[in-house]
C-alpha cells in the first residue's frame, strides 16, 4: 500500500511511483513540448544565444524543481525579464549579462534567507486574480498571432495591432494546425474515460500528425546545435550601473516567481508554497544559469498553469520536463522539429483564456473588489506584469485606506449616529451634518466608533462648544468605547480597538437608563416612555434589532429547533441566555418558583406539558435543571415562611422530596455553602430524579437521544457549576472536550 507522507509544504500528500507515473510523467511531456519553443523564443527576443534559453529551461526544471518551495511551479527563462535582459545584452554583452545573472542569484538567496518573501502573502486576492487574468489575456493575444501564421510581439497592444493584417492574410497551414490543437484541447476532456491522457498532449500530437500528413506549410520547432557554452565575464562599466542591473534582475525575477507561486496556489488543492524556500531555489538556479551562460530564471505562470492543467501532482513533473529537454536536445532534435509552432500556440491560447475566470469576476463584483481586479488586468495588459501589479496594489491600498478611515453618519431628528473610524479624512462630512442641525435643541451625538484621532476630537469639541454657546445642548453617547471622554480628560486612546458586545444587552435598566447619555430627548418623551421597559424596547429597536434580525428571520422561516429544555427559577437575576451564552432558538425555557419539576402524580400540569412537548415534539437532546444561590423559594422551605393556604405554600409542597433528601445523612457535598444554598443544590438533584417519572423522558434516555443535566448559578460571583446528583455536590464546568 502507498502510504501518505508529509510533504515539504507541510501538508500530507501521497507520493510514490503510481502517482508519478499516472500524473507527473504525462504532465512533464506536455511541459517539455511547451518549454522548448517558449525558451527559444525568449532567448531570441533578448538577443542571447538560443542555447541560453535551453540551459535555463533545463536548470529551471531539474535544479529549481528539486529545491522548490512551490512544487507545482515551473521555472525557466523569465518572461517578465525579456526587456531588462535585452537592455543588458545591448549594454554589457552576453557574457557580462551572464555574470549579472549569477550575482542576482546570490542576492535572491540572501533575500530568501531573510524571510522577506512572506510579504507577498499580504497581496489582495483581487490583485492576484487580476494578474492571472492579465497574463492570460497577454498569452492569448500573442499566441493568436502565432496561430494565424505571424510572429508574436512582446506587448498586447502590439499583438492586437497585428491581428487585422494576420486575419486578412492568414497562413492556412498555421490556422489549420492551431485550430486542430485548440479543438482537441477543448473537446478531449468531454470524452469519457480518456482523461488519463492529458488534453494538451493530445492536442499537440493531433496537430503534428495533421501537419505531417498534409504537408502543411507551417513554422516548426527549430532546435539549435548543442555546443559552445558561453561562460560569464566581469561586466565593464560603472559600479553603480552594474549593481543596479544586479538588483533589477534579482527583484524582478523574485517578484515574478513569488507572484507566480501565489497565483499557482490558487489553481490547485495540493501543498501550499513555502515562499522563502522558493526564493532560495530560484536564486540557486540563477547562480547555476549565470555560471553556464543561461538566461535569468524565474517561475512562470504560463508554464505553471499548464502543469496544473495537465494533472501534475508533485515536483517530479518539473524535474522530468527538464530531463526530457536535455535528452531531446541531445538525441531527438530531428523528431521534435516536426512539431508545428501554431499547435503549441493553440495550447497556450486556451491556457491563457482559462486564466480569465467569469466566476471569479462575479465573486469580486459581489465583494466590491472588481475595480482593483480590472485595474490590475489593464495594467498587466497595457504596461507589463510588475507595472500592472503596482497599479492594482495602489488602488487596493487607496480603497483599504478609504474603508479604514470611512465613517457613516446618520441623522434621525436630533440624534446623530456615527459608526466606524473617525479620523481627519472623514470628519468634514460629520461637521457638515452637525452644522445643519437646528439651533437651540438638545442633540445626542451617538458614537459607535473604534478610533478617534485628535483632529476629529477637536472638530467635534469646537462644534459642541459653539452649539452650546448659542443655547443648545449636546449629549455625547459613546456606546462601544470611551474615545471622546478619554480625549476630553487629556488621555486619548492610541490604538484602534475592536468593538465589544453592547453593554446594554446584559446590564440592568437602572445601570444605563439613569445615565446622562441615555436621557430621552424632551421633545420625544411621552408618558409611556417614562416606563423603563418602553425605553428598553426603544433601545432594542435602535441598536439590537438590526443585529439579531437575520437570526430571528431564519427562525421564523424554518421554525424553532431548540437543543435544550432549560428549567430554572423565576428569579429575575437568573438570565438563561446570558449564563449559557445562547441566543434565540437555542433554549426552550420553563421558569417557576424554585425550578421545580412536579411528579406526574401532582396536580400541576404546566411543567409536565412543557416536558412532553419538548421531548416528544421538539426532540430536545438535553434537559437542564438550573438552581441558584440566594433562592427565595429555598429560604421559604428552610424557614417554613410560606403562608399556609397560599398558592406559594401549595406550590412549594412539590419540593417536599427535596427537603427529605436534604435531611438525609451525608446528603450534601457542599458543606461550605449556606443552608438555603445547600438545599438549592440538593433540590436540583431531586428534580432530575423527578424527571425520570415521565415516560417520554425515560424512553428517550433509554434510546440514547436524551441526557439530563443539573446546573447551579452562583449569582454574586457569576459562576456556573454542574450538579453531581450522586453526591449532591458541585463540579466546575471546565473546558469543553
C-alpha positions in Angstrom: 0.0 0.0 0.0 1.2 3.5 -0.8 1.0 5.5 2.5 0.8 9.2 2.7 4.0 11.1 3.5 4.3 14.6 4.8 5.4 16.9 2.0 7.9 19.8 2.4 5.0 22.2 2.2 3.6 21.0 5.5 0.7 19.0 4.1 0.1 15.3 3.8 0.4 14.4 0.1 0.6 10.9 -1.3 3.8 10.1 -3.1 5.1 7.1 -4.9 5.6 5.6 -8.3 1.9 5.1 -9.2 1.2 8.8 -8.7 4.3 10.0 -10.6 3.6 7.6 -13.5 -0.1 8.4 -13.8 0.0 12.2 -13.4 3.5 13.7 -13.4 5.1 11.8 -16.3 2.3 12.8 -18.8 2.3 16.4 -17.5 6.1 16.6 -17.8 5.9 15.7 -21.5 3.3 18.5 -22.1 5.6 20.9 -20.3 8.6 19.7 -22.3 6.8 20.3 -25.6 5.8 23.8 -24.5 9.0 24.8 -22.7 11.3 24.3 -25.8 9.7 26.8 -28.1 9.0 29.2 -25.2 12.6 29.1 -24.1 13.9 29.6 -27.6 11.5 32.5 -28.2 12.6 34.3 -25.0 16.3 33.8 -25.9 15.6 35.1 -29.4 13.7 38.1 -28.1 16.6 39.1 -25.7 19.4 38.8 -28.3 21.0 36.0 -26.3 22.3 32.7 -27.8 19.4 30.3 -28.4 21.2 27.7 -26.3 20.9 30.1 -23.3 17.2 29.5 -23.3 17.6 25.7 -23.3 20.2 25.8 -20.5 17.8 27.9 -18.3 14.9 25.6 -19.1 16.9 22.5 -18.0 18.2 24.2 -14.8 14.8 25.6 -14.0 13.3 22.1 -14.3 15.9 19.9 -12.7 17.6 22.1 -10.1 14.9 24.6 -9.2 12.2 21.9 -9.4 14.1 19.7 -7.0 14.7 22.6 -4.5 11.5 24.5 -5.0 9.2 25.5 -2.2 6.3 25.6 -4.7 6.3 22.0 -6.0 3.9 22.7 -8.9 5.5 25.9 -10.1 7.6 25.5 -13.3 10.7 27.7 -13.7 12.6 28.6 -16.7 13.7 31.7 -18.7 11.8 34.6 -17.2 9.2 36.2 -19.4 9.0 39.3 -17.2 12.7 39.9 -17.7 12.7 40.0 -21.5 13.0 43.8 -21.8 15.5 44.1 -19.0 17.8 41.3 -20.3 17.6 42.7 -23.8 18.9 46.0 -22.5 21.7 44.4 -20.5 22.8 42.4 -23.5 22.9 45.5 -25.6 24.8 47.5 -22.8 27.2 44.9 -21.4 27.3 42.0 -23.9 26.0 38.4 -23.3 28.9 37.1 -21.2 28.7 40.1 -18.8 24.9 39.6 -18.6 25.6 36.0 -17.5 27.7 37.3 -14.7 25.0 39.7 -13.7 22.6 36.8 -13.6 24.9 34.9 -11.3 25.2 37.8 -8.9 21.5 38.3 -8.9 21.1 34.7 -7.9 23.3 35.3 -4.9 21.2 38.3 -3.9 18.0 36.2 -4.3 19.4 33.5 -1.9 20.2 36.2 0.7 16.7 37.7 0.4 15.2 34.2 0.8 17.1 33.6 4.0 15.8 36.9 5.5 12.1 35.8 5.2 11.1 38.9 3.2 9.2 36.8 0.7 6.3 36.4 3.1 5.2 39.9 2.4 3.8 38.6 -0.9 1.1 36.8 1.1 -0.3 40.2 2.0 -1.4 40.8 -1.6 -5.1 41.3 -2.1 -6.7 38.3 -3.9 -8.2 40.8 -6.4 -4.7 41.8 -7.4 -3.5 38.2 -7.7 -6.5 37.2 -9.8 -6.2 40.4 -11.9 -2.6 39.4 -12.5 -3.7 36.0 -13.6 -6.3 37.4 -16.0 -3.9 40.0 -17.4 -1.3 37.4 -18.1 -3.9 35.1 -19.6 -5.0 37.9 -22.0 -1.4 38.6 -22.8 -0.7 34.9 -23.6 -3.9 34.5 -25.6 -3.3 37.7 -27.7 0.3 36.7 -28.5 -0.4 33.1 -29.3 -3.4 34.0 -31.5 -1.0 35.9 -33.8 1.2 32.8 -34.0 -1.8 30.6 -34.8 -2.6 32.9 -37.7 0.9 32.5 -39.0 2.6 35.6 -37.6 5.3 36.3 -35.0 4.1 37.5 -31.6 5.2 40.8 -30.2 6.1 41.4 -26.6 3.0 43.5 -25.7 -0.7 43.0 -26.1 -1.3 46.3 -27.9 1.3 45.4 -30.5 -0.2 41.9 -30.9 -3.7 43.4 -31.3 -2.4 45.8 -34.0 -1.1 42.8 -35.9 -4.4 40.9 -35.9 -6.2 42.7 -38.8 -3.4 42.0 -41.2 -3.0 38.5 -40.0 -6.7 37.8 -40.3 -6.7 39.2 -43.9 -3.7 37.1 -45.0 -3.5 34.2 -42.5 -1.4 31.2 -43.3 -3.9 28.3 -44.0 -1.5 25.7 -42.7 -0.8 27.6 -39.4 -4.5 28.2 -38.9 -5.4 24.6 -39.5 -2.7 23.3 -37.1 -3.7 25.8 -34.4 -7.4 25.1 -34.9 -6.9 21.4 -34.5 -4.9 21.9 -31.4 -7.5 24.3 -29.9 -10.4 22.0 -30.8 -8.7 18.9 -29.4 -7.9 20.8 -26.2 -11.5 21.8 -25.7 -13.2 18.5 -26.8 -10.8 15.9 -25.4 -11.9 16.4 -21.7 -15.5 15.8 -22.7 -14.8 12.3 -23.9 -15.5 9.7 -21.1 -12.7 7.6 -19.7 -9.8 9.2 -21.6 -8.7 11.7 -19.1 -5.7 9.6 -18.3 -4.1 11.1 -21.4 -3.7 14.9 -20.9 -5.5 17.0 -23.4 -2.5 19.3 -24.2 -0.5 16.2 -25.3 -3.4 15.0 -27.5 -3.7 18.5 -29.0 0.0 18.7 -29.9 0.0 15.2 -31.3 -3.1 15.7 -33.4 -1.8 18.9 -34.9 1.6 17.4 -35.6 0.0 14.4 -37.3 -2.2 16.7 -39.4 0.7 18.9 -40.5 2.9 15.9 -41.4 0.1 14.1 -43.3 -1.0 17.1 -45.3 2.5 18.6 -45.7 1.3 21.9 -44.3 3.5 24.9 -44.8 3.9 25.9 -41.2 6.7 27.1 -38.9 8.1 24.3 -36.9 10.2 23.9 -33.8 13.8 24.8 -34.6 16.4 23.4 -32.2 19.9 24.9 -32.1 23.1 22.8 -32.1 24.1 21.8 -28.6 27.6 23.3 -28.4 29.6 26.4 -27.4 28.6 27.3 -23.8 29.2 31.0 -23.0 30.7 31.5 -19.6 30.3 34.7 -17.6 32.8 37.6 -17.7 33.0 40.6 -15.4 30.9 43.5 -16.7 32.7 46.6 -18.0 31.2 49.8 -16.8 30.5 51.8 -13.7 30.0 50.0 -10.4 26.7 51.8 -9.9 25.3 50.6 -13.3 26.4 47.0 -12.6 24.9 47.0 -9.1 21.6 48.5 -10.4 21.5 45.8 -13.1 22.0 43.0 -10.4 19.3 44.5 -8.2 16.9 44.9 -11.0 17.3 41.3 -12.3 17.1 39.9 -8.7 14.0 41.9 -7.7 12.1 41.4 -11.0 12.9 37.6 -11.1 11.9 37.3 -7.4 8.7 39.2 -7.7 7.7 37.2 -10.9 8.5 33.9 -9.2 6.7 34.7 -5.9 3.6 36.2 -7.6 3.5 33.2 -9.8 3.8 30.8 -6.8 0.9 32.6 -5.0 -1.2 32.6 -8.2 -0.4 28.9 -8.9 -1.5 28.0 -5.4 -4.9 29.3 -6.3 -5.1 26.8 -9.2 -4.7 23.6 -7.3 -5.6 21.9 -4.0 -2.1 20.5 -3.3 0.6 21.6 -1.0 0.9 25.4 -0.4 4.0 27.2 -1.5 6.8 28.0 1.0 7.9 31.3 -0.4 11.2 31.6 1.4 12.3 28.2 0.2 11.1 29.0 -3.3 13.2 32.2 -3.4 16.3 30.3 -2.3 15.7 27.7 -5.0 15.2 30.5 -7.6 18.5 32.1 -6.5 20.3 28.8 -6.7 19.0 28.3 -10.2 20.2 31.7 -11.3 23.7 31.1 -9.9 24.0 28.0 -12.0 22.3 29.5 -15.0 24.7 32.5 -14.9 27.7 30.2 -14.4 26.8 28.1 -17.5 25.7 31.0 -19.7 21.9 30.7 -19.3 19.2 33.3 -19.2 17.9 34.6 -15.8 15.4 32.1 -14.4 12.0 32.8 -12.8 8.8 31.0 -12.0 6.4 31.3 -14.9 2.6 31.3 -14.6 2.1 30.2 -18.2 4.1 27.0 -17.6 2.9 26.5 -14.1 -0.8 26.8 -15.1 -0.1 24.3 -17.9 1.5 22.0 -15.4 -1.6 22.1 -13.1 -4.0 21.8 -16.1 -2.1 18.7 -17.3 -2.7 17.0 -14.0 0.7 17.2 -12.2 0.7 16.3 -8.5 4.3 16.6 -7.4 7.6 18.3 -8.2 8.6 15.4 -10.4 6.8 16.9 -13.4 9.1 19.9 -13.2 12.2 17.8 -12.8 11.3 15.3 -15.6 10.5 18.1 -18.0 14.0 19.4 -17.5 15.4 15.9 -18.1 13.3 15.5 -21.3 14.5 18.8 -22.7 18.1 17.8 -22.1 17.6 14.3 -23.7 15.6 15.7 -26.6 18.2 18.4 -27.5 20.9 15.8 -27.4 19.2 12.8 -29.1 15.8 13.6 -30.7 16.1 17.1 -32.1 15.0 15.9 -35.6 11.8 14.4 -34.3 10.9 17.4 -32.2 11.4 19.7 -35.2 8.3 18.1 -36.8 6.0 19.9 -34.2 4.3 23.0 -35.7 4.6 26.1 -33.6 0.9 27.0 -34.2 0.0 23.8 -32.3 1.9 24.9 -29.3 0.4 28.4 -29.7 -3.1 26.9 -29.7 -2.4 25.1 -26.4 -1.2 28.3 -24.8 -4.1 30.3 -26.3 -6.6 28.1 -24.4 -4.5 28.1 -21.3 -4.4 31.9 -21.4 -8.2 32.2 -21.8 -8.8 29.9 -18.9 -7.0 32.3 -16.6 -9.8 34.8 -17.2 -12.5 33.5 -14.9 -16.0 34.9 -15.2 -16.9 33.2 -11.9 -14.1 35.0 -10.2 -15.2 38.3 -11.7 -18.7 37.8 -10.3 -17.4 37.0 -6.9 -15.2 40.0 -6.8 -18.1 42.2 -8.0 -20.2 41.0 -5.1 -17.4 41.8 -2.7 -16.9 45.2 -4.3 -13.3 44.3 -5.3 -13.8 44.4 -9.1 -12.3 47.8 -9.5 -8.9 46.5 -8.2 -9.2 43.4 -10.3 -10.0 45.4 -13.5 -7.2 47.9 -12.8 -4.7 45.1 -12.4 -5.8 43.4 -15.6 -5.5 46.6 -17.6 -2.1 47.4 -16.0 -0.7 44.0 -16.9 -2.1 44.1 -20.4 -1.0 47.6 -21.2 2.2 48.1 -19.3 3.6 44.7 -18.1 3.4 42.3 -15.1 5.1 44.3 -12.4 3.6 47.6 -13.5 0.1 46.1 -13.6 0.6 44.6 -10.1 1.8 48.0 -8.9 -1.3 49.7 -10.3 -3.6 47.1 -8.6 -1.8 47.4 -5.3 -2.0 51.2 -5.4 -5.8 51.1 -6.0 -6.2 48.4 -3.4 -4.3 50.4 -0.8 -6.4 53.5 -1.6 -9.6 51.5 -1.2 -8.3 50.0 2.1 -7.4 53.5 3.4 -10.8 54.7 2.5 -12.5 51.8 4.2 -10.4 52.1 7.3 -11.0 55.8 7.6 -14.6 55.9 6.5 -17.4 56.5 8.9 -21.1 56.5 8.4 -23.2 59.5 9.6 -26.9 59.1 10.0 -29.2 61.9 11.3 -32.5 60.9 12.9 -34.2 64.0 14.1 -31.9 65.5 16.8 -29.9 62.3 17.1 -26.7 61.9 15.1 -25.3 58.4 14.9 -21.7 57.9 13.8 -20.2 54.5 13.1 -16.7 53.4 12.0 -13.3 55.0 12.4 -13.4 58.8 12.9 -10.3 60.4 11.5 -9.4 63.6 9.8 -10.3 62.3 6.4 -13.9 61.8 7.3 -14.5 64.5 9.8 -15.5 67.0 7.2 -18.7 65.2 6.4 -19.6 64.8 10.1 -19.2 68.5 10.8 -21.3 69.4 7.7 -24.1 67.3 9.1 -23.8 68.7 12.6 -23.9 72.3 11.3 -27.2 71.6 9.5 -28.9 70.8 12.8 -31.4 73.4 14.1 -30.0 75.7 16.8 -31.2 75.7 20.4 -32.1 72.0 20.5 -30.9 69.1 22.6 -28.7 66.9 20.3 -27.5 63.4 21.1 -24.2 62.5 19.3 -24.2 58.7 19.4 -20.7 57.4 18.7 -20.2 53.7 17.6 -16.5 54.2 16.8 -13.3 52.2 17.2 -10.9 55.1 16.7 -11.0 58.9 17.2 -7.9 60.9 16.2 -7.1 64.4 17.6 -8.3 66.3 14.6 -11.7 64.6 14.8 -11.9 65.3 18.6 -11.1 68.9 18.1 -13.7 69.3 15.3 -16.4 67.7 17.4 -15.4 69.7 20.5 -15.3 73.0 18.7 -18.8 72.4 17.2 -20.1 71.3 20.6 -18.8 74.4 22.3 -20.2 76.7 19.6 -23.6 74.9 19.6 -24.0 75.2 23.4 -22.8 78.8 23.3 -25.8 79.5 21.1 -28.3 78.0 23.6 -28.3 74.3 22.5 -27.3 71.2 24.5 -25.1 68.3 23.3 -25.0 64.9 24.8 -22.2 62.6 23.7 -23.4 58.9 23.9 -20.4 56.6 23.5 -21.7 53.0 23.0 -18.7 50.8 22.3 -15.8 52.7 23.8 -14.9 56.0 25.5 -12.7 57.7 22.9 -14.2 61.1 23.3 -14.4 61.0 27.0 -10.7 60.0 27.3 -9.7 62.7 24.9 -11.6 65.2 26.9 -9.6 64.2 30.0 -6.3 64.5 28.2 -5.7 60.8 28.0 -6.6 59.9 24.3 -6.5 56.4 23.1 -3.6 55.3 21.0 -4.6 52.1 19.2 -7.7 51.1 17.3 -10.0 48.9 19.3 -12.4 46.2 18.3 -15.9 47.0 19.5 -17.0 44.6 22.2 -20.6 43.5 22.9 -23.0 46.2 23.7 -23.1 46.7 27.5 -26.8 47.4 27.3 -27.5 43.8 26.2 -26.9 42.5 29.7 -26.8 45.5 32.0 -29.9 46.2 34.1 -32.1 49.1 33.2 -31.0 51.0 36.2 -27.4 50.9 35.0 -27.9 52.7 31.7 -31.3 54.4 31.8 -30.3 56.6 34.7 -27.0 57.7 33.0 -26.9 61.2 31.4 -26.1 59.7 28.0 -29.3 57.7 27.9 -31.7 60.5 28.8 -34.5 60.6 26.3 -34.8 63.9 24.4 -37.5 66.1 26.0 -39.2 66.6 22.6 -39.6 62.9 22.1 -40.5 61.9 25.7 -44.0 60.8 26.4 -45.7 59.4 29.5 -45.3 55.9 28.1 -41.6 56.4 27.6 -41.0 57.0 31.3 -41.6 53.3 31.6 -38.2 51.6 31.7 -39.5 48.7 29.7 -40.7 51.0 26.9 -37.3 52.8 26.9 -35.7 49.4 26.8 -37.8 48.5 23.8 -36.7 51.7 22.0 -33.1 50.7 22.7 -33.7 47.3 21.2 -35.3 48.7 18.1 -32.4 51.2 17.6 -29.4 49.0 18.4 -30.0 45.4 19.0 -32.8 44.6 16.4 -30.6 45.2 13.3 -28.1 42.7 14.7 -30.4 40.0 15.7 -33.0 40.4 12.9 -31.2 37.9 10.4 -31.3 35.2 13.1 -34.9 35.7 14.0 -35.9 35.9 10.4 -34.3 32.5 9.8 -36.0 31.0 12.8 -39.3 32.4 11.7 -39.0 30.7 8.4 -37.8 27.3 9.5 -39.4 27.2 12.9 -37.8 26.6 16.3 -35.4 23.8 16.9 -34.1 24.2 20.4 -31.4 21.8 21.6 -32.3 22.0 25.3 -35.2 22.2 27.6 -34.0 24.7 30.3 -35.9 24.5 33.6 -34.9 27.3 36.0 -36.2 29.6 38.7 -38.3 32.7 38.0 -35.8 34.8 39.9 -35.1 37.9 37.9 -31.4 37.7 38.5 -31.1 34.4 36.6 -30.9 35.0 32.8 -30.6 31.7 31.0 -29.4 33.0 27.7 -26.7 35.1 29.5 -25.2 32.3 31.6 -25.2 29.9 28.7 -24.1 32.4 26.0 -27.0 31.3 23.8 -29.3 33.1 21.5 -32.8 33.0 20.0 -33.9 29.4 19.2 -31.3 27.6 21.5 -33.3 27.1 24.7 -36.8 26.1 25.3 -37.4 27.6 28.8 -39.7 26.8 31.7 -39.5 29.1 34.7 -41.2 28.7 38.0 -40.7 29.4 41.7 -37.8 27.1 42.8 -37.1 25.5 39.4 -39.4 22.6 40.4 -40.5 19.6 38.4 -43.6 18.2 40.0 -44.1 14.5 39.7 -46.6 13.2 37.2 -49.0 12.4 40.0 -49.1 16.1 41.2 -51.9 18.4 40.4 -49.8 20.7 38.3 -49.9 20.1 34.5 -48.0 23.1 33.2 -44.5 21.7 33.7 -45.5 18.2 32.5 -47.0 19.6 29.3 -43.7 21.5 28.6 -41.7 18.4 29.2 -43.8 16.2 26.9 -43.8 18.9 24.2 -40.0 19.4 24.4 -39.2 15.7 24.3 -41.9 14.4 22.0 -42.4 17.3 19.6 -39.2 19.4 19.7 -36.9 16.4 20.2 -34.6 18.2 22.5 -31.3 16.4 23.3 -30.9 17.7 26.8 -33.0 18.7 29.8 -31.3 21.1 32.2 -32.5 21.9 35.7 -30.8 25.1 36.9 -30.9 26.3 40.6 -29.2 29.3 42.0 -27.8 30.9 45.1 -29.9 33.2 47.4 -33.1 31.5 46.2 -36.3 32.8 47.9 -38.1 29.5 47.4 -35.3 27.6 49.2 -35.3 30.1 52.0 -39.0 29.8 52.4 -38.6 26.0 52.6 -35.9 26.2 55.3 -37.7 28.8 57.3 -41.3 27.5 56.7 -42.3 31.0 55.9 -44.8 30.4 53.1 -48.3 31.3 54.5 -50.5 28.3 54.8 -53.3 28.2 52.4 -51.5 30.4 50.0 -50.7 29.4 46.4 -47.0 29.7 47.2 -47.4 27.2 50.1 -49.3 24.8 47.8 -46.7 25.1 45.1 -43.7 24.5 47.4 -45.2 21.2 48.6 -43.7 19.9 45.3 -40.3 20.5 47.0 -41.0 18.2 50.0 -38.9 15.4 48.4 -36.0 17.8 48.2 -36.3 18.6 52.0 -36.4 14.9 52.8 -33.3 14.3 50.6 -31.6 17.3 52.2 -32.0 16.0 55.7 -30.8 12.5 54.8 -27.3 11.6 56.2 -24.4 12.8 54.0 -26.9 14.5 51.7 -24.7 17.3 50.5 -21.2 17.7 49.2 -21.4 21.5 49.7 -20.9 21.9 53.4 -19.3 25.3 53.0 -22.4 26.8 51.5 -25.2 28.5 53.5 -28.1 26.2 54.4 -30.5 27.6 51.7 -27.9 27.3 49.0 -27.1 23.7 50.0 -30.8 23.0 49.7 -30.8 24.6 46.3 -28.1 22.2 45.1 -30.0 19.1 46.6 -33.2 20.5 45.0 -31.6 20.4 41.6 -30.6 16.7 42.1 -34.1 15.8 43.2 -35.7 17.4 40.2 -33.5 15.3 37.9 -34.9 12.3 39.7 -38.5 13.6 39.3 -37.9 13.9 35.5 -37.5 10.2 35.4 -41.1 9.8 36.4 -42.2 11.0 32.9 -42.5 8.1 30.5 -41.4 10.1 27.5 -38.2 11.1 29.4 -37.4 7.5 30.4 -37.9 6.3 26.8 -35.7 9.0 25.3 -32.9 8.3 27.7 -33.2 4.5 27.1 -32.9 5.3 23.3 -29.8 7.4 23.9 -31.4 10.5 22.5 -31.7 12.5 25.7 -29.5 13.4 28.7 -30.3 15.1 31.9 -28.0 17.8 33.5 -28.1 19.8 36.7 -26.7 23.3 37.0 -26.2 25.8 39.8 -25.7 29.5 39.3 -23.8 31.5 42.0 -25.2 34.9 41.5 -22.8 37.0 43.5 -19.7 35.5 41.8 -21.3 35.0 38.4 -20.1 31.4 38.4 -21.9 28.3 36.9 -21.4 24.8 38.2 -22.6 21.4 37.3 -24.6 19.4 39.9 -23.5 15.9 40.7 -26.7 14.1 41.7 -24.9 11.1 43.2 -23.3 13.1 46.0 -25.5 16.3 45.8 -22.3 18.3 45.1 -21.0 20.8 42.7 -18.3 20.4 39.9 -16.7 23.2 37.9 -17.9 23.5 34.3 -14.3 23.1 33.0 -13.4 23.2 29.3 -15.4 21.5 26.6 -14.0 18.4 25.1 
